[in-house]
Structures are given as C-alpha cells and as structure tokens.
C-alpha cells in the first residue's frame, strides 16, 4: 500500500462515517416526527454540528491530498467525487435538522391521517434506503448499485408532485390543522431535495468508478 | 500532417529486443511526452528520430521512421541534414568549452555559414527564443561554464534552435535542474510549441501533464497506451498505465 493509498483509505473511512451519521440523522428525524419526540429532535439538531465538522475535515483532507500528492486518474476522480459527495451529505444533514426543528417548534403531535395521505413514511424510507445503497455502491465501487438511486429519486419526485393537491384537499377539510399541514408540505419538499442530493451522489460514484459524467443527462442516458 | 511517424519499428541491441513493433505519430506544433519506467525503451525511441542509435554497436532496426513524410533511414538521407531538421537537448546541460555566443553560433559555423551579421542576428533570436537573452546579453563573451545549470540548459536549447530545426527532441531536459529552472524550461517548451514539434522524455508525471499535449506510455519495449495527455492523466484506458501514473506499478 502506497502512502497515497493510506491517505485515500482514511479519507474514504471518514466519508463512510459521515454517511452513517447523516443516515442516522434522517432516521432519528423520522422517529421524532412520528412519535412527537422532542428530546430526540433536539439530539438531531445538536448532532448537526458533528455533520458540519465532518464536512470541514473532509474538505481539508481533500485539499491536502491535492497539494501534497497530485493525484491522477482513478485517484483524482475519487478525491473530486469525495469533495462533492461530502457537500451533498452535509445538505442532507441540514434536511434532517430542518425536520427536527419542526418537531421541536410544533405544539402537539401531527395528525396520523395527514402523515398517511402525504406518503411521508415512504419518502423517509426511500431516502434512507438510497443512503444505504449508495454507501454500498461507494464501498464496492459498483455503478450498478449506484444507479438504483435514479429510480428511487423518480418515486420521490412523483410523491412530491402530488403533495400540493393532497395537502390542499386536507386543509379544506381540516382548517384547524392548517399549520401542521403546511409544515408537512415543507418537510416533503426537504425530503424531495434530499433525494436530489442522493442522485448527485450516485452520479459522483459513477464518475469515480466508470469515468462517466451523467450530470444533466436525460433519464434514458443514465 | 504527421511530422513524426514510426511504422512497426523493432529495434534490437544485440539479442535484446528494445522496441517491439511501435507505430505512433506526432502532429506538427504539438508536445508529446514519452513516459515509462527506466529501461522501457522511451529514450531509445526518442533517439530514432535523429538516428542517435546509429552510434551504438550491434543495433538492428526494422520498420520505418518518417520525419515530414520521409523515411530517415533510407540511403538518400544524410544524417547531417537530418540533424539540422531534428535538434536534440540532453538530460545534463552540455555546453561546449566556448563563450556563450560561440556556443550558439557553433551550429551555424559548422554548417558553412560565415556571414557575421547573419550569425549575430540568429544568435540573438535563438537566445531570445530560449528565454535567456536578458540574462546573458551583457556577457556574451564569457565562458558558458559561468552560467548556472538552468541557464546552461537554456543555452543548449538556444544552440539547438540556432540552426532552425522543425523538431526538438528532449531527453529529460529538466531532471538535473532545481524547481525554478525546471519551471523556466517548462514555460519555454510551452512557448516553443508554436514553432516546433517537440518530443520529450520525462520521469516526472506532473511535468508530462503540464507540458505535453499527448502522452505515450512505454513498458518493456512496447507502447502500452498513447492518447491525449488529459485523457491519460484522468481516465487511462489501460490498467498498466493507470498503475504506473498513480505510482502503484509492479
């Protein structure tokens, strides 16, 4: 193992650790929302600082590798991909924190029926599965696993597209729950955006493993 | 048009098969870097283009080496004429034990040029092209050995340029120089590209990346991969190339 190999392995390990933390943040945010668990929500908000610290540390490590090792070919693509994955994971951490803040600020549990009709559980599950699959794809350097994310992201987009009408109908029938309905709408938007970040990560894994640039390409070309 | 081309070149030093069926082209006004581990054949390949290998005993060459479309190993070609067209710069600066001025003028004089004014103009323009003029214009009659290593190497480049070749061969031209002199040589290579076709042998991967348009990776006498430099250093197609440029070779 070369010195650069050791540095790259350390960088990968740090990224995986951050990945796990972000996935747990989303998971805890979901649990806090469904159980109206404000303590758990506060934990998510507090742990966001760790996500930010990971982002800064990984950025610094990448900068050092560029400056000291001049990576090329697959090594160069790995470091470039890690910089972008790092940034996308941090934004997903922000989404989890955003959900947790709604839980802390909202007085009382959310209406279970509202949670059902907006398919918010499905959105959380898809997001967490995407993060799991992407971690596996990154560790195994497998573009096929990474590509599963594109299909899942389409599902998130589809749910998001229907949400406005679903929430509007709910508000018409439950005027007293308008505030929580709007908050759920906002959470759905965050989860849809989080799916976009996962899609970006999948594109970076494919760039790293296959040297293909899929950004801004239509679905059929991926 | 390809200014340099080899077609199925095989070269043996006695029993040793140093170049194995190499076909490659270099276009006008480009820089091509030859990379590979020691003994891979890259310097031998470079020396084909000005027939420097002819000086070594027991060398056998088959295949074709074309410069400007002409087979330079044909009987019609005189080596002296070829070397006017194809200049060479070596790893270690090798100025003659003469003045700075005479080092540059030497090639012209041995080619029978005696016109003083013509020689003076060519010496100045060659030193300017080699980015050395400003540093030596007030001491042209001093010995070339008074110059620093980096200046001596640029003097050797000026000497090669004085006879106005169309091709410059460079065999690790900056490997014996400090970083500042290396950077000057690299800048020089970049600026010379508009007038010359350059082939450079280098062990420095970053240097190959910085100065060349095309890179050829040699290993054990074979040409493993040849492509645009930016492709070689971002997405090489061959695993051996990738292992070599990322330092994981062997």
Interface residues (C-beta under 8 A of the other chain):
Chain A: X2 X4 X5 X70 X71 X72 X73 X74 X75 X76 X77 X211
Chain B: X205 X206 X209 X233 X234 X235 X236 X242 X245 X246 X247 X248
